[in-house]
Amino acid sequence: MRRELDSLVTQMHDGGITYDEAVREFKKRYLIEVLAHHRGNQCKAAKELGMHRNTLSRTITELQIDPAQIRRGLKRPSRGERPVFEVRQVAR
């Protein structure tokens, strides 16, 4: 993982991405990952992150993360969108 991070940092630097842009993108992706892990539950995510829930909420707003979109992405598909499996009887 360390090599992947080193490579990513080098690519970002070579691509002209500023420090502020890099930090913002890292924060955004990291928070989305933690929120998805907790199914959009900000209280649980804040506890894991070691921050107050209000601080997490403010950061989510600053980074323009849509918590509702994260929750929608984790819901089961509707019955019409679920794959249909055919039940076959096995001959004995």
CNS distance restraints for C-alpha pairs under 8 A (distance, minus, plus):
assign (resid   1 and name CA) (resid   5 and name CA) 6.25 0.50 0.50
assign (resid   2 and name CA) (resid   6 and name CA) 6.19 0.50 0.50
assign (resid   3 and name CA) (resid   7 and name CA) 6.07 0.50 0.50
assign (resid   4 and name CA) (resid   8 and name CA) 6.09 0.50 0.50
assign (resid   5 and name CA) (resid   9 and name CA) 6.10 0.50 0.50
assign (resid   6 and name CA) (resid  10 and name CA) 6.22 0.50 0.50
assign (resid   7 and name CA) (resid  11 and name CA) 6.19 0.50 0.50
assign (resid   8 and name CA) (resid  12 and name CA) 6.11 0.50 0.50
assign (resid   9 and name CA) (resid  13 and name CA) 6.11 0.50 0.50
assign (resid  10 and name CA) (resid  14 and name CA) 6.04 0.50 0.50
assign (resid  11 and name CA) (resid  15 and name CA) 5.93 0.50 0.50
assign (resid  12 and name CA) (resid  16 and name CA) 6.41 0.50 0.50
assign (resid  12 and name CA) (resid  17 and name CA) 5.40 0.50 0.50
assign (resid  12 and name CA) (resid  22 and name CA) 7.57 0.50 0.50
assign (resid  13 and name CA) (resid  17 and name CA) 5.77 0.50 0.50
assign (resid  13 and name CA) (resid  18 and name CA) 7.49 0.50 0.50
assign (resid  17 and name CA) (resid  21 and name CA) 6.26 0.50 0.50
assign (resid  17 and name CA) (resid  22 and name CA) 6.49 0.50 0.50
assign (resid  18 and name CA) (resid  22 and name CA) 6.21 0.50 0.50
assign (resid  19 and name CA) (resid  23 and name CA) 6.13 0.50 0.50
assign (resid  20 and name CA) (resid  24 and name CA) 6.06 0.50 0.50
assign (resid  21 and name CA) (resid  25 and name CA) 6.12 0.50 0.50
assign (resid  22 and name CA) (resid  26 and name CA) 6.13 0.50 0.50
assign (resid  23 and name CA) (resid  27 and name CA) 6.10 0.50 0.50
assign (resid  24 and name CA) (resid  28 and name CA) 6.13 0.50 0.50
assign (resid  24 and name CA) (resid  63 and name CA) 7.32 0.50 0.50
assign (resid  25 and name CA) (resid  29 and name CA) 6.15 0.50 0.50
assign (resid  26 and name CA) (resid  30 and name CA) 5.95 0.50 0.50
assign (resid  27 and name CA) (resid  31 and name CA) 5.99 0.50 0.50
assign (resid  28 and name CA) (resid  32 and name CA) 6.17 0.50 0.50
assign (resid  28 and name CA) (resid  60 and name CA) 7.90 0.50 0.50
assign (resid  28 and name CA) (resid  63 and name CA) 6.20 0.50 0.50
assign (resid  28 and name CA) (resid  65 and name CA) 7.31 0.50 0.50
assign (resid  29 and name CA) (resid  33 and name CA) 6.18 0.50 0.50
assign (resid  30 and name CA) (resid  34 and name CA) 6.34 0.50 0.50
assign (resid  31 and name CA) (resid  35 and name CA) 5.96 0.50 0.50
assign (resid  31 and name CA) (resid  60 and name CA) 7.94 0.50 0.50
assign (resid  32 and name CA) (resid  36 and name CA) 5.97 0.50 0.50
assign (resid  32 and name CA) (resid  65 and name CA) 7.62 0.50 0.50
assign (resid  32 and name CA) (resid  70 and name CA) 7.58 0.50 0.50
assign (resid  33 and name CA) (resid  37 and name CA) 6.20 0.50 0.50
assign (resid  34 and name CA) (resid  38 and name CA) 6.41 0.50 0.50
assign (resid  34 and name CA) (resid  45 and name CA) 5.97 0.50 0.50
assign (resid  35 and name CA) (resid  39 and name CA) 6.04 0.50 0.50
assign (resid  35 and name CA) (resid  40 and name CA) 4.74 0.50 0.50
assign (resid  35 and name CA) (resid  41 and name CA) 6.47 0.50 0.50
assign (resid  35 and name CA) (resid  42 and name CA) 6.69 0.50 0.50
assign (resid  35 and name CA) (resid  45 and name CA) 5.69 0.50 0.50
assign (resid  35 and name CA) (resid  67 and name CA) 7.89 0.50 0.50
assign (resid  35 and name CA) (resid  70 and name CA) 7.45 0.50 0.50
assign (resid  36 and name CA) (resid  40 and name CA) 5.57 0.50 0.50
assign (resid  36 and name CA) (resid  70 and name CA) 6.26 0.50 0.50
assign (resid  36 and name CA) (resid  71 and name CA) 7.49 0.50 0.50
assign (resid  36 and name CA) (resid  74 and name CA) 7.48 0.50 0.50
assign (resid  38 and name CA) (resid  42 and name CA) 7.74 0.50 0.50
assign (resid  38 and name CA) (resid  44 and name CA) 6.48 0.50 0.50
assign (resid  38 and name CA) (resid  45 and name CA) 6.16 0.50 0.50
assign (resid  39 and name CA) (resid  70 and name CA) 7.42 0.50 0.50
assign (resid  39 and name CA) (resid  71 and name CA) 6.01 0.50 0.50
assign (resid  39 and name CA) (resid  74 and name CA) 6.64 0.50 0.50
assign (resid  40 and name CA) (resid  45 and name CA) 7.85 0.50 0.50
assign (resid  40 and name CA) (resid  67 and name CA) 6.11 0.50 0.50
assign (resid  40 and name CA) (resid  68 and name CA) 7.56 0.50 0.50
assign (resid  40 and name CA) (resid  70 and name CA) 6.05 0.50 0.50
assign (resid  40 and name CA) (resid  71 and name CA) 5.25 0.50 0.50
assign (resid  41 and name CA) (resid  45 and name CA) 6.23 0.50 0.50
assign (resid  42 and name CA) (resid  46 and name CA) 5.86 0.50 0.50
assign (resid  42 and name CA) (resid  53 and name CA) 6.54 0.50 0.50
assign (resid  42 and name CA) (resid  56 and name CA) 7.33 0.50 0.50
assign (resid  42 and name CA) (resid  57 and name CA) 7.48 0.50 0.50
assign (resid  43 and name CA) (resid  47 and name CA) 6.26 0.50 0.50
assign (resid  43 and name CA) (resid  53 and name CA) 5.61 0.50 0.50
assign (resid  44 and name CA) (resid  48 and name CA) 6.33 0.50 0.50
assign (resid  45 and name CA) (resid  49 and name CA) 6.13 0.50 0.50
assign (resid  46 and name CA) (resid  50 and name CA) 6.01 0.50 0.50
assign (resid  46 and name CA) (resid  51 and name CA) 5.19 0.50 0.50
assign (resid  46 and name CA) (resid  52 and name CA) 5.94 0.50 0.50
assign (resid  46 and name CA) (resid  53 and name CA) 5.22 0.50 0.50
assign (resid  46 and name CA) (resid  56 and name CA) 6.06 0.50 0.50
assign (resid  47 and name CA) (resid  51 and name CA) 6.19 0.50 0.50
assign (resid  47 and name CA) (resid  52 and name CA) 7.20 0.50 0.50
assign (resid  47 and name CA) (resid  53 and name CA) 7.59 0.50 0.50
assign (resid  51 and name CA) (resid  55 and name CA) 6.50 0.50 0.50
assign (resid  51 and name CA) (resid  56 and name CA) 6.74 0.50 0.50
assign (resid  52 and name CA) (resid  56 and name CA) 6.43 0.50 0.50
assign (resid  53 and name CA) (resid  57 and name CA) 6.14 0.50 0.50
assign (resid  54 and name CA) (resid  58 and name CA) 6.11 0.50 0.50
assign (resid  55 and name CA) (resid  59 and name CA) 6.10 0.50 0.50
assign (resid  56 and name CA) (resid  60 and name CA) 6.04 0.50 0.50
assign (resid  57 and name CA) (resid  61 and name CA) 6.34 0.50 0.50
assign (resid  58 and name CA) (resid  62 and name CA) 6.21 0.50 0.50
assign (resid  59 and name CA) (resid  63 and name CA) 6.08 0.50 0.50
assign (resid  60 and name CA) (resid  64 and name CA) 6.04 0.50 0.50
assign (resid  60 and name CA) (resid  65 and name CA) 5.21 0.50 0.50
assign (resid  60 and name CA) (resid  66 and name CA) 7.56 0.50 0.50
assign (resid  60 and name CA) (resid  67 and name CA) 7.93 0.50 0.50
assign (resid  61 and name CA) (resid  65 and name CA) 6.27 0.50 0.50
assign (resid  66 and name CA) (resid  70 and name CA) 6.74 0.50 0.50
assign (resid  67 and name CA) (resid  71 and name CA) 6.34 0.50 0.50
assign (resid  68 and name CA) (resid  72 and name CA) 6.06 0.50 0.50
assign (resid  69 and name CA) (resid  73 and name CA) 6.07 0.50 0.50
assign (resid  70 and name CA) (resid  74 and name CA) 6.57 0.50 0.50
assign (resid  71 and name CA) (resid  75 and name CA) 6.62 0.50 0.50
assign (resid  77 and name CA) (resid  81 and name CA) 5.63 0.50 0.50
assign (resid  77 and name CA) (resid  82 and name CA) 5.92 0.50 0.50
assign (resid  78 and name CA) (resid  82 and name CA) 6.38 0.50 0.50
